[in-house]
Amino acid sequence: MESTELAAGDLLLRPWRPEDAAAVHRACQDPDIQRWTRVPRPYRISDAEQFVGRYAPAAWTAGTGAPFAVCDAATGELLGSCGLIDIATAVGSADIGYWTAPWARGRAVAVHAVRAVARWAFTDLGLRRLVWLAEIGNHASRLVALRAGFRIEGKLRLAERHPEGFDEGWVGTLLPADLAAADAAADSDAPFAGPAAPGTLVARRAAVFGRPQPTLFAATGAGELRLRPMEERDLDAIVIACRDATTLRWTTLPKPYGRSDAEGFLRYGRAAWAEGRAACFVIADPDDAYAGTIDLRLSPADPLNADVGFMTAPHARGRGYQPAALAALAAWGFTGLGLARVEWAANVGNTASRRVAEKAGFVFEGTRRAALTHRGDRIDVWVAALTAADLAARRNG
């Protein structure tokens, strides 16, 4: 396959040259590129020289790939990489990969480059589909794919697990009609229309979940609490809390609860954050000792809604920890994630949990009859909620 150049506004996409090695080496020292791509670690100048001098030309010659250097059209500065991988002309499909140099981020370089490569692939190569795959947690790449018109279609088990990551990835596809629709919806003032455009809830949450899980703080009369990500050092205390008779009475935790269950909870919390569907926190007391857990779970049906679940360690009950933690978590959900409503639900009769919710400002709304199955029986559930408007009224009042 003959190499080519593509123009995309103020970008020039061209084949790699030997003199690009120094800039590639510099870019690939970036922790995000090393975290989310398969570049060698550490990344040496010899790796860059091999990529631009041997791998890229060989891919063009064999017709198996089309790797482009993404450059500033005016200055020639390297801004990123974008190209086709594993071109399968027999079935009209190829994978696409990209990265943006750290000094070029915030300029939508990757989105414009992906669209340019896709147009060329569909028109000049006659491909009928492009496939995007990224490890779960790579929200920046996902946002680029969405803005380029890809349809995210699900998850795929990965053939090779990243040492620091998960064994599943997101997968999406782009067809010519998808690209045409994305181009038609764009204009000079808003080049990326749709639900993933800048300023949308999708973009806002990608920025949140694309970073490490934060630590939140809550003030109590006994001192400041920290809501932090769960760690392995918490597991023994979680096992103790989850074997408590009161905890087991009001939850559906496994009986008996063992260390493997706590390890599964830890994996769930990390995966839920990476996917952007929940935030699971440990409540740490003023001495940073485990005092409970609290989760905020986004609704798959309504992106503006979430529900909460919490558990207090037996030794930490009655100290006001859980109401303070719940109020802090709900406030973060409204301000950080743009939620409109946070809902609490508990089995009818769980007065301790209800007191926590009401102390945190949740308004009791009623009883849902036969709402869920609890250890084999269909039971009624109390429901309360806190809304963004409630929180604003309390702050202004």
Secondary structure, 3 states (H helix, E strand, C coil): CCCCCEEECCEEEEECCHHHHHHHHHHCCCHHHHHHCCCCCCCCHHHHHHHHHHHHHHHHHHCCCEEEEEEECCCCCEEEEEEEEEEECCCCEEEEEEEECHHHCCCCHHHHHHHHHHHHHHHCCCCCEEEEEEECCCHHHHHHHHHHCCEEEEEEECCCCCCCCCCEEEEEEECHHHHHHHHHHCCCCCCCCCCCCCCCHHHHHHHHHCCCCCCEEEEECCEEEEEEECCHHHHHHHHHHHCCHHHHHHCCCCCCCCHHHHHHHHHHHHHHHHHCCEEEEEEECCCCCEEEEEEEEECCCCCCEEEEEEEECHHHCCCCHHHHHHHHHHHHHHHHHCCCEEEEEEECCCHHHHHHHHHCCCEEEEEEEEEEEECCEEEEEEEEEEEHHHHHHHHHC
